[in-house]
Amino acid sequence: MAYRVRSLDHLNEKILPFFEKHPLKSKKRIDFAKFRKVLQLMTKGEHLKSEGIEEIRAIAKTMNTGCER
């Protein structure tokens, strides 16, 4: 099975609820929480502001590294 994501709404309405209902059991759950935070920022339009971009970059820098920060 494959999913095509074409919008923030699709992520918010389909992908996030799925992984909230079926939590990851590996270290990837930490990256999922970070991904969810980035998605929340983008949904609020924070990615359109320089401060928001910097916050998103800071979060993204810590993803897929095994860090909890």
Beta strands, then each sheet from edge to edge (+ up, - down):
end
